[in-house]
Amino acid sequence: MTLRDRVWDAVLCELATEDAQFKISELDFDDSQRHTVRRVLREMENLSWLERTSDVGRIWYAGEKARRYVKLSEEAELLENES
């Protein structure tokens, strides 16, 4: 499995947790892998799998596609309905 594949897997699993949000530092990747992780997250954002409050935001949230296709926790769905 490539690093990019591992990032996708980690992100989708992270979105299925109670918060359905995360920071890069919460993902289990080495500092040497962070550049690739950021690139993958930005591409996931471009494809509507993720979103942030701004281009420099450090907290990533489930995007439109993730909300549609990933089974989010009930708590995450409640948070989404409040916004």
C-alpha positions as CSV (number, residue, x, y, z in Angstrom):
1,M,0.0,0.0,0.0
2,T,1.4,3.4,-0.9
3,L,1.6,6.3,1.5
4,R,-1.2,8.1,-0.4
5,D,-3.4,5.0,0.1
6,R,-2.6,5.0,3.8
7,V,-3.5,8.7,4.1
8,W,-6.9,8.1,2.5
9,D,-7.5,5.1,4.8
10,A,-6.5,7.1,7.9
11,V,-8.6,10.1,7.0
12,L,-11.8,8.1,6.2
13,C,-11.3,6.2,9.5
14,E,-10.8,9.4,11.4
15,L,-13.9,10.9,9.9
16,A,-15.9,8.0,11.2
17,T,-14.9,8.8,14.8
18,E,-17.1,10.8,17.2
19,D,-15.7,14.2,16.3
20,A,-15.5,13.7,12.5
21,Q,-12.7,16.3,12.5
22,F,-9.0,16.1,13.0
23,K,-5.6,17.8,12.7
24,I,-2.7,16.5,10.7
25,S,-0.8,16.0,14.0
26,E,-3.5,13.5,15.1
27,L,-2.8,11.2,12.2
28,D,-0.2,8.5,12.7
29,F,2.5,9.6,10.2
30,D,6.1,10.5,10.6
31,D,7.4,14.1,10.2
32,S,9.1,13.0,7.0
33,Q,5.7,12.0,5.6
34,R,3.9,15.2,6.4
35,H,4.5,16.8,3.1
36,T,2.7,14.0,1.3
37,V,-0.1,13.9,3.9
38,R,-0.8,17.7,3.4
39,R,-0.8,17.2,-0.4
40,V,-3.3,14.3,-0.1
41,L,-5.5,16.3,2.3
42,R,-5.6,19.3,-0.1
43,E,-6.5,17.0,-3.0
44,M,-9.3,15.4,-0.8
45,E,-10.5,18.9,-0.2
46,N,-10.5,19.8,-3.9
47,L,-12.5,16.6,-4.5
48,S,-15.0,17.6,-1.7
49,W,-14.1,14.7,0.6
50,L,-12.7,17.2,3.2
51,E,-13.2,20.9,4.1
52,R,-11.7,23.5,6.4
53,T,-12.9,26.9,7.6
54,S,-10.2,28.6,5.6
55,D,-7.2,27.8,3.3
56,V,-4.9,28.0,6.4
57,G,-7.3,26.2,8.8
58,R,-5.6,23.4,10.7
59,I,-8.8,21.4,11.5
60,W,-10.2,19.2,8.8
61,Y,-13.9,18.3,8.6
62,A,-16.0,15.9,6.6
63,G,-16.7,17.4,3.2
64,E,-19.8,17.0,1.1
65,K,-18.8,13.6,-0.4
66,A,-17.7,12.2,3.0
67,R,-21.0,13.2,4.5
68,R,-22.8,11.5,1.6
69,Y,-20.7,8.3,1.4
70,V,-19.0,7.7,4.8
71,K,-21.0,6.4,7.8
72,L,-20.3,9.3,10.2
73,S,-21.0,8.8,13.9
74,E,-24.3,10.0,15.3
75,E,-22.5,12.8,17.2
76,A,-20.8,14.0,14.0
77,E,-24.1,14.0,12.2
78,L,-25.6,16.1,15.1
79,L,-22.7,18.6,14.8
80,E,-23.2,18.8,11.1
81,N,-26.9,19.5,11.5
82,E,-26.2,22.3,13.9
83,S,-24.1,24.3,11.4
